[in-house]
């Protein structure tokens, strides 16, 4: 159960303001299905992402639609399971299907047959409510007439005059863009995904667990973990494993268990009793070490830990970014979709390119999807060219617009691109046309811009963690910082396992590829985590974490981020500072800024200057779409 204020605050968390009428409707649903505010929001975001093309603005009609699909449908499924297994088959079987059945000597097998036209119409209606000519003209007009383009959405730190700090020669200086050396390069064998045997996947899981386990053991001064569980009386042992759910439902205090897999050995799985742990945050797939006693209950081992260790966060990079002169190095970051939900005209992307041209950015980072597999034009088959042809024409269009600028363009692939591999990690795009200043990066990737380390991914791992995590005590106000800390502490862009344990997550994770290409070997200077949660900038363990949201959100414009990196000198030449300025904006106006400093000499381990962090102020401005 929840009240109106709690529900309104949860919606504001994803950047949505809801009318009182809709709030009342949501409260009715919450009461009917015994949902608290946080659970209701998670159900709504999952429904909107799947059925409304990412449009999170609720209405009375869409809330009713969610109830029918998310809750009433589940009740019907439950009722059907209790009824006799009686099916009525459609006798209308096409000649083509009959021929196929005859080929396999299966003419007498009864099959269910649905009207393809009916299925196609149902998909189009549920996937996007905005299909048709009238919707097209209305939404295009709404986007063109928006009044908040360029509005200030986030202010953090002290504003800097760009005219005084922008060094002219930095606009044209040589910039090295490359994958971090510790990241493996993709080869042809990597795209033969999902061919792993069970033993190979188990080996990949063990390799990652062993790697993180060694860090946990060394960082927390633990003894070597035991490989098998036996009754030890009151003796405390150290063990290592992966958090799993002992059942098909969501993780909770009654279903949490520890799994330890060893190559060519059975390993073990034991339940965990958390009665002695005052505070914890666990999710399926999390690699932990623990100091624990062992009990036997009903012929099963149970671990009763006194301490759980989860933090294997690596250090910040030792290298200092090389920014010539006074800088700044100007970076623009945007995440797809880059089109409105009712057409493929790329108006938001065109506006973004104008911003890059007018502000003379040094680097443009574009994170897919570019042609979303969930877009209405893809689902209803109205696109008039091949998927790859459309994608390459989009790339050629904006690269032509940028050809006279000294700007490096980084394209990060996405498993949601309809023309690309539907697997995570995702290999880089492959283009028939080559561009000297275009860099094709996999998803995820850790790149270096003259020593500035930036982590990038397209998957909404924050939302997946929010759906899967089990946290105590509840109502912890620092949810987003906690989710980010999980990613850094596990040294992995997608630490959840299995991905099917996340309600509503539709992602195909290849564990072998994840071990090879999904690592986060250092805490990057900047980490880009696009999410359907509201835009934010946060300092977590010395890392500046940015959620730029999406460039297009349904039929309205979204947001993107601008980052300025300034090199500053103080005193001796060896005393180097990096000054980062970030702006979260809708279009091309000078907004307020985000700024933090990182000091290599005073903080050799790469921690954030506490004096600067303590004095920072955060303000959010609400914008009406």
C-alpha positions in Angstrom: 0.0 0.0 0.0 1.1 3.6 -0.6 -0.2 7.1 -0.5 -0.5 9.8 -3.1 2.7 11.7 -2.1 4.9 8.5 -2.2 3.5 7.6 -5.7 4.0 11.1 -7.0 7.6 11.2 -5.8 8.3 7.8 -7.4 7.1 9.1 -10.8 9.3 12.2 -10.4 12.2 9.8 -9.9 11.8 8.9 -13.7 11.2 12.6 -14.6 7.4 12.4 -14.9 4.8 14.7 -13.4 1.4 13.0 -13.0 -2.1 14.6 -12.6 -4.1 14.0 -9.5 -6.7 12.0 -11.5 -4.1 9.6 -12.7 -2.5 9.3 -9.2 -5.9 8.3 -7.8 -6.2 5.6 -10.5 -2.8 4.4 -9.6 -3.7 4.2 -6.0 -6.7 2.1 -6.8 -4.5 -0.4 -8.7 -1.9 -0.4 -5.8 -4.6 -1.2 -3.3 -6.2 -3.9 -5.5 -2.9 -5.7 -6.0 -1.2 -4.9 -2.7 1.7 -2.9 -4.3 3.9 -0.3 -2.6 4.9 2.9 -4.5 8.3 1.5 -5.5 6.9 -1.8 -6.8 4.2 0.0 -8.7 6.7 2.3 -10.5 8.9 -0.7 -11.4 5.8 -2.5 -12.9 4.9 0.7 -14.8 8.3 1.3 -16.2 8.6 -2.3 -17.3 5.2 -2.1 -19.0 5.9 1.3 -20.7 9.3 0.1 -22.0 7.7 -3.0 -23.5 4.3 -1.6 -24.8 4.5 2.2 -25.0 7.9 2.5 -26.7 9.5 4.0 -23.6 6.8 6.7 -23.0 6.6 6.8 -19.2 3.8 9.5 -19.0 0.8 7.6 -17.6 -2.8 8.2 -18.5 -6.1 6.6 -17.3 -6.1 4.5 -20.5 -2.5 3.3 -20.3 -2.9 2.4 -16.6 -5.9 0.3 -17.5 -3.9 -1.3 -20.3 -1.1 -2.1 -17.8 -3.6 -3.7 -15.4 -5.0 -5.9 -18.2 -1.6 -7.0 -19.4 0.5 -7.1 -16.2 -2.0 -8.3 -13.6 -5.3 -9.6 -15.0 -3.4 -11.7 -17.6 -1.4 -13.3 -14.8 -4.6 -14.1 -12.9 -6.0 -15.8 -16.0 -2.9 -17.8 -16.4 -3.1 -19.0 -12.8 -6.8 -19.9 -13.3 -6.0 -21.8 -16.5 -3.4 -23.9 -14.7 -6.1 -25.1 -12.3 -8.6 -26.0 -15.1 -8.5 -29.2 -17.1 -6.2 -29.0 -20.1 -8.8 -28.5 -22.8 -7.9 -26.8 -26.1 -10.0 -25.7 -29.0 -8.1 -25.8 -32.3 -8.8 -23.7 -35.4 -9.6 -26.0 -38.3 -8.4 -23.5 -40.9 -4.9 -24.9 -41.7 -3.2 -23.5 -44.8 -2.0 -25.8 -47.6 1.6 -24.6 -46.9 1.4 -25.8 -43.3 -0.2 -29.1 -44.4 2.7 -29.7 -46.8 5.2 -29.0 -44.0 3.4 -31.5 -41.7 3.4 -34.1 -44.5 7.1 -33.7 -45.0 7.6 -34.7 -41.4 4.9 -37.4 -41.5 2.8 -35.4 -39.0 -0.4 -34.9 -41.0 -2.6 -36.1 -38.1 -1.1 -33.8 -35.5 -3.5 -31.1 -34.4 -2.0 -27.6 -34.1 -3.2 -24.2 -32.9 -3.5 -21.7 -35.7 -4.0 -18.0 -35.3 -4.9 -15.4 -37.9 -1.6 -13.8 -38.8 -3.3 -10.5 -39.6 -4.9 -10.5 -36.2 -1.5 -11.1 -34.5 0.2 -8.3 -36.5 -2.5 -5.8 -35.6 -2.3 -6.8 -32.0 1.5 -6.3 -31.9 1.2 -2.9 -33.5 -1.5 -1.7 -31.1 0.3 -2.8 -28.0 3.8 -1.8 -29.0 2.9 1.8 -29.8 -0.3 3.8 -29.4 0.9 6.3 -32.0 0.7 4.8 -35.4 -1.1 6.4 -38.4 -1.0 9.6 -40.4 -2.9 11.8 -37.9 -0.6 10.7 -35.1 2.5 11.4 -37.3 1.5 15.0 -38.1 0.4 15.7 -34.5 3.6 14.4 -32.8 5.9 16.0 -35.4 4.2 19.3 -34.8 4.4 18.9 -31.0 8.2 18.2 -31.2 8.8 21.2 -33.5 6.8 23.6 -31.3 8.3 22.6 -28.0 9.3 25.6 -25.9 11.8 24.0 -23.5 14.6 23.2 -26.0 17.9 24.1 -24.3 16.3 24.4 -20.9 18.6 23.9 -17.9 17.8 20.6 -16.3 20.7 20.2 -13.8 23.0 22.6 -11.9 25.9 21.3 -9.9 28.9 23.3 -8.9 30.2 26.7 -10.0 29.5 28.1 -13.4 32.5 28.8 -15.6 32.6 31.4 -18.4 33.2 29.3 -21.6 34.4 32.3 -23.6 37.4 32.7 -21.1 38.3 29.1 -20.9 37.8 27.8 -24.4 41.3 27.5 -25.9 41.1 27.9 -29.7 43.8 25.5 -30.6 42.2 22.8 -28.5 39.4 22.7 -31.0 41.8 21.2 -33.6 44.3 19.3 -31.5 45.2 15.6 -32.2 43.0 13.2 -30.1 43.7 9.5 -29.6 40.5 7.4 -29.3 41.0 3.8 -28.5 39.7 0.9 -26.4 41.5 0.4 -23.1 44.4 -2.0 -23.5 42.9 -4.4 -20.8 39.8 -4.9 -22.9 40.0 -7.8 -25.4 39.4 -7.0 -29.1 36.5 -8.7 -30.9 37.2 -11.4 -33.5 35.1 -13.5 -35.8 34.8 -16.3 -33.3 33.1 -14.0 -30.7 30.0 -13.4 -32.9 29.3 -17.2 -32.9 27.5 -16.7 -29.7 25.3 -19.1 -27.7 27.3 -22.1 -28.8 28.7 -22.6 -25.4 28.2 -26.0 -23.7 27.0 -26.1 -20.1 30.6 -26.9 -18.9 32.0 -23.9 -20.9 29.5 -21.5 -19.4 30.3 -23.0 -15.9 33.9 -22.4 -16.6 33.3 -18.8 -17.6 31.3 -18.2 -14.4 34.0 -19.8 -12.3 36.7 -17.7 -13.9 34.9 -14.5 -13.1 34.1 -15.6 -9.5 37.6 -16.7 -8.9 39.0 -13.3 -10.2 36.6 -11.2 -8.0 37.1 -13.6 -5.1 40.9 -13.0 -5.1 40.3 -9.3 -5.0 37.8 -9.6 -2.1 40.2 -11.9 -0.2 43.1 -9.6 -0.6 41.3 -6.3 0.0 39.5 -7.5 3.2 42.5 -9.6 4.5 40.5 -12.8 4.5 41.9 -16.3 4.8 41.6 -18.6 1.8 38.0 -19.6 1.2 36.9 -23.2 1.6 35.8 -25.2 -1.5 33.3 -27.5 0.2 30.8 -27.0 3.1 30.9 -29.3 6.1 29.6 -29.0 9.6 32.1 -27.0 11.7 30.2 -26.6 14.9 30.7 -23.1 16.2 33.9 -22.6 14.1 33.8 -19.6 11.7 34.9 -20.3 8.1 35.5 -18.1 5.1 33.7 -19.0 1.9 33.2 -17.5 -1.5 30.3 -17.8 -4.0 27.6 -16.2 -6.1 24.2 -15.1 -4.7 21.3 -17.0 -6.2 17.6 -17.3 -5.6 16.5 -20.7 -4.3 13.3 -20.7 -6.4 11.6 -19.1 -9.4 10.4 -16.0 -7.7 12.2 -12.8 -6.7 15.0 -12.8 -4.3 14.1 -12.4 -0.6 15.3 -13.3 2.9 13.8 -16.8 2.6 15.1 -17.7 -0.8 18.7 -16.2 -0.8 21.4 -18.8 -1.1 25.1 -19.1 -2.0 26.3 -21.1 -5.0 29.9 -22.2 -5.5 30.8 -23.8 -8.8 34.2 -25.5 -9.3 35.5 -26.9 -12.6 35.1 -30.7 -12.7 33.8 -30.6 -9.2 30.2 -30.6 -8.0 30.5 -27.5 -5.9 27.7 -26.6 -3.5 24.6 -24.5 -2.9 23.6 -23.6 0.6 20.8 -21.4 2.1 21.8 -18.2 3.9 20.3 -17.0 7.2 20.7 -13.2 7.4 19.6 -12.9 11.0 23.0 -11.5 12.1 23.5 -9.0 9.3 22.1 -5.6 10.1 22.5 -4.1 6.6 22.8 -5.7 3.2 22.1 -5.3 -0.5 22.0 -8.5 -2.5 21.1 -9.5 -6.1 21.3 -12.7 -8.2 24.7 -13.2 -9.6 26.5 -11.0 -7.0 29.9 -12.5 -6.1 30.5 -12.3 -2.3 32.8 -13.6 0.4 31.6 -14.2 3.9 32.7 -15.1 7.3 30.1 -17.7 8.5 29.2 -20.6 10.6 27.5 -23.7 9.1 24.3 -25.4 10.4 22.4 -28.4 9.2 18.6 -28.0 8.9 16.5 -30.8 7.4 19.6 -32.5 5.8 20.5 -29.2 4.2 23.4 -26.9 5.0 22.6 -23.4 6.0 25.1 -20.6 6.3 24.7 -18.0 9.1 27.2 -15.3 8.2 28.5 -12.7 10.6 29.9 -10.6 7.8 29.4 -10.4 4.1 32.0 -8.8 1.8 30.9 -7.4 -1.6 33.3 -4.5 -2.3 35.9 -5.4 -5.0 36.0 -1.9 -6.4 39.2 -1.3 -8.4 41.3 1.9 -8.3 41.0 4.9 -10.6 43.4 5.1 -13.5 47.0 6.1 -12.6 47.4 8.0 -16.0 46.6 11.7 -16.1 44.6 12.8 -19.2 46.6 14.8 -21.7 44.6 17.9 -22.5 46.8 20.6 -24.2 46.7 24.2 -23.2 43.8 25.5 -21.1 41.3 23.2 -22.9 38.6 22.3 -22.5 38.2 18.9 -24.2 34.5 19.1 -25.1 32.5 15.9 -25.3 28.8 15.5 -26.2 27.0 12.3 -25.2 23.6 11.1 -26.4 21.8 7.7 -26.2 19.2 6.4 -28.5 16.5 6.1 -29.6 17.3 9.0 -31.9 13.9 9.1 -33.6 10.4 9.9 -32.4 8.2 6.9 -31.8 5.9 7.6 -34.8 8.4 8.3 -37.6 12.0 7.6 -38.7 13.0 11.1 -39.6 15.6 11.5 -36.9 14.6 15.1 -35.9 16.2 14.8 -32.4 19.5 13.5 -34.0 19.5 16.4 -36.5 19.1 18.9 -33.7 21.9 17.3 -31.8 24.3 17.5 -34.8 23.5 21.2 -35.0 24.5 21.6 -31.4 27.8 19.8 -32.0 28.5 22.0 -35.0 27.6 25.3 -33.3 29.6 24.4 -30.1 32.6 22.9 -31.9 32.7 19.7 -29.8 35.9 17.6 -29.9 34.1 14.3 -29.3 30.6 13.1 -30.1 29.6 9.8 -28.4 26.4 8.2 -29.8 25.1 5.1 -28.0 22.5 2.9 -29.8 19.9 1.9 -30.6 19.8 3.8 -33.9 17.0 1.7 -35.4 15.2 0.3 -32.4 13.7 -3.2 -32.9 10.7 -2.0 -30.9 9.9 1.0 -33.1 6.4 1.0 -34.7 7.8 1.2 -38.2 9.8 -2.0 -37.7 6.9 -3.8 -36.0 4.3 -3.0 -38.6 6.6 -3.4 -41.6 6.2 0.2 -43.0 9.9 0.9 -43.4 10.7 1.1 -47.1 14.3 0.0 -47.1 16.4 -2.7 -45.5 17.3 -2.3 -41.9 21.0 -2.1 -42.6 20.4 0.3 -45.5 18.5 2.6 -43.2 21.1 2.5 -40.5 24.0 3.2 -42.9 22.1 6.2 -44.5 21.6 7.7 -41.0 25.3 7.4 -40.3 26.3 8.8 -43.7 23.9 11.8 -43.2 25.4 13.1 -39.9 29.0 12.2 -40.8 28.6 14.3 -43.9 27.4 17.2 -41.8 30.5 16.9 -39.6 33.1 16.3 -42.3 34.5 19.8 -42.1 34.9 19.7 -38.3 37.8 18.3 -36.2 35.4 16.1 -34.2 35.9 12.4 -33.4 32.7 10.4 -33.5 32.3 7.3 -31.3 29.5 4.9 -32.1 28.6 2.3 -29.4 26.5 -0.6 -30.6 23.3 -1.9 -29.0 21.6 -5.3 -29.0 18.3 -3.4 -29.6 19.4 -2.3 -33.1 17.2 -4.4 -35.4 19.9 -4.9 -38.0 22.6 -6.0 -35.5 23.4 -8.9 -33.2 20.8 -9.5 -30.4 23.4 -10.5 -27.8 25.2 -8.8 -24.9 28.0 -8.0 -24.9 27.4 -6.7 -28.4 30.1 -6.6 -31.1 30.8 -3.2 -32.8 28.9 -2.1 -35.8 30.2 -3.0 -39.3 29.9 -0.3 -42.0 30.5 -0.6 -45.7 31.6 3.0 -45.8 34.8 4.0 -43.8 35.3 7.3 -42.1 38.6 8.5 -40.8 37.1 10.2 -37.7 34.5 7.5 -36.9 35.3 4.9 -34.2 33.1 1.8 -33.9 33.0 0.5 -30.3 31.4 -2.6 -28.8 28.8 -2.6 -26.0 30.0 -2.3 -23.4 33.4 -0.6 -23.9 36.0 1.3 -21.9 37.7 3.9 -24.1 40.6 6.2 -23.6 40.6 9.8 -24.9 44.2 10.9 -24.5 44.2 9.2 -21.2 40.7 10.2 -20.1 39.0 6.9 -19.3 35.3 6.6 -20.1 33.0 3.6 -19.5 30.1 3.1 -21.9 27.1 0.8 -22.3 23.7 0.9 -23.8 21.9 -1.5 -21.5 19.7 -0.1 -18.7 21.5 -2.1 -16.0 20.4 0.3 -13.3 16.7 -0.6 -14.0 17.5 -4.3 -14.1 19.3 -4.0 -10.7 16.3 -2.1 -9.3 14.1 -5.0 -10.3 16.3 -7.7 -9.0 18.0 -6.3 -5.9 16.9 -7.3 -2.3 17.9 -4.5 0.1 17.6 -4.2 3.9 16.7 -2.0 5.6 14.1 -0.9 3.0 13.4 2.7 2.0 17.1 3.5 1.6 17.2 7.0 0.1 20.5 6.4 -1.8 19.1 3.8 -4.3 20.9 5.0 -7.4 24.3 5.3 -5.7 23.8 1.8 -4.4 23.1 0.4 -7.9 26.1 2.2 -9.3 28.3 0.8 -6.5 27.2 -2.7 -7.4 28.6 -2.3 -10.9 31.9 -0.8 -9.7 32.2 -3.3 -6.8 31.7 -6.3 -9.1 34.0 -4.9 -11.8 31.4 -5.8 -14.4 29.0 -3.8 -16.6 26.2 -6.5 -16.1 26.8 -8.3 -12.8 23.3 -10.0 -12.7 23.1 -13.7 -13.3 21.0 -15.2 -14.8 19.5 -12.4 -16.8 16.2 -14.3 -16.7 16.1 -13.6 -12.9 15.3 -9.9 -13.7 11.5 -9.4 -14.1 10.8 -7.7 -17.5 14.4 -7.8 -18.7 14.7 -8.9 -22.3 18.4 -9.3 -22.8 20.4 -12.3 -24.1 23.7 -12.4 -22.1 26.5 -14.7 -23.2 28.6 -15.4 -20.2 31.7 -16.3 -22.2 31.6 -13.0 -24.0 30.8 -11.2 -20.7 33.9 -12.5 -19.1 36.0 -11.5 -22.1 34.4 -8.2 -23.0 32.2 -7.0 -20.1 34.8 -6.3 -17.4 35.3 -3.0 -15.7 39.0 -3.3 -14.9 39.4 0.2 -13.5 37.1 2.8 -12.1 36.8 5.1 -15.1 37.0 8.9 -14.8 33.5 9.1 -16.3 30.9 6.3 -16.5 28.0 6.6 -18.9 24.9 4.6 -17.8 21.9 5.4 -19.9 18.7 4.6 -18.1 14.9 5.2 -18.2 15.3 6.5 -14.7 15.6 10.3 -14.5 18.8 12.0 -15.7 21.4 12.5 -13.0 25.1 13.1 -12.3 26.7 11.5 -9.3 30.1 11.0 -7.8 30.5 7.4 -6.7 33.9 6.2 -5.4 35.6 9.0 -7.3 33.9 8.2 -10.6 31.6 10.7 -12.3 28.5 8.7 -13.3 26.2 10.2 -15.8 22.7 9.1 -16.9 21.9 11.3 -20.0 18.6 9.5 -20.4 17.4 9.2 -24.0 17.6 11.7 -26.9 14.0 10.9 -27.8 11.3 9.8 -25.3 8.3 8.6 -27.2 6.9 11.6 -29.2 8.8 14.3 -27.3 12.4 15.4 -27.1 14.7 13.9 -24.4 18.1 15.0 -23.0 21.8 14.7 -23.7 25.0 15.6 -21.9 27.8 18.0 -22.6 31.1 17.5 -20.8 34.1 19.9 -20.7 37.4 18.6 -19.4 39.8 21.3 -18.3 43.5 20.8 -17.4 44.6 23.2 -14.6 48.0 23.8 -13.1 48.6 24.9 -9.5 52.1 25.6 -8.2 54.8 23.1 -9.3 54.5 21.6 -12.8 54.1 18.2 -11.3 51.0 19.1 -9.5 48.2 18.3 -12.0 44.5 18.7 -11.8 41.7 17.6 -13.9 38.6 19.8 -13.9 35.4 18.4 -15.3 32.3 20.4 -16.3 29.1 18.7 -17.3 25.8 20.2 -18.6 22.6 18.3 -19.0 20.5 20.1 -21.6 17.7 19.7 -24.2 19.2 21.9 -26.9 21.8 24.5 -27.6 21.7 27.1 -24.9 24.4 27.9 -22.3 23.1 26.1 -19.2 24.4 25.7 -15.6 27.1 23.2 -15.0 28.4 20.3 -13.0 32.0 20.5 -11.9 34.3 18.3 -9.8 38.1 18.1 -9.5 40.4 15.1 -9.2 43.8 15.6 -7.8 46.5 13.1 -8.6 49.2 14.4 -6.2 47.1 14.9 -3.1 45.0 11.7 -3.8 47.3 9.2 -5.4 44.8 6.5 -5.1 42.4 8.4 -7.3 39.8 9.5 -4.6 37.7 12.6 -5.1 38.9 15.8 -3.3 36.6 15.8 -0.2 36.7 19.6 0.2 35.4 20.0 -3.3 32.8 17.3 -2.9 31.5 18.6 0.4 31.0 22.1 -1.0 29.1 21.0 -4.1 25.4 21.9 -4.4 22.8 20.1 -6.4 19.7 21.8 -7.9 17.1 20.3 -10.3 14.8 22.3 -12.4 11.4 20.8 -13.4 10.7 21.2 -17.1 7.2 20.9 -18.6 7.2 18.9 -21.9 
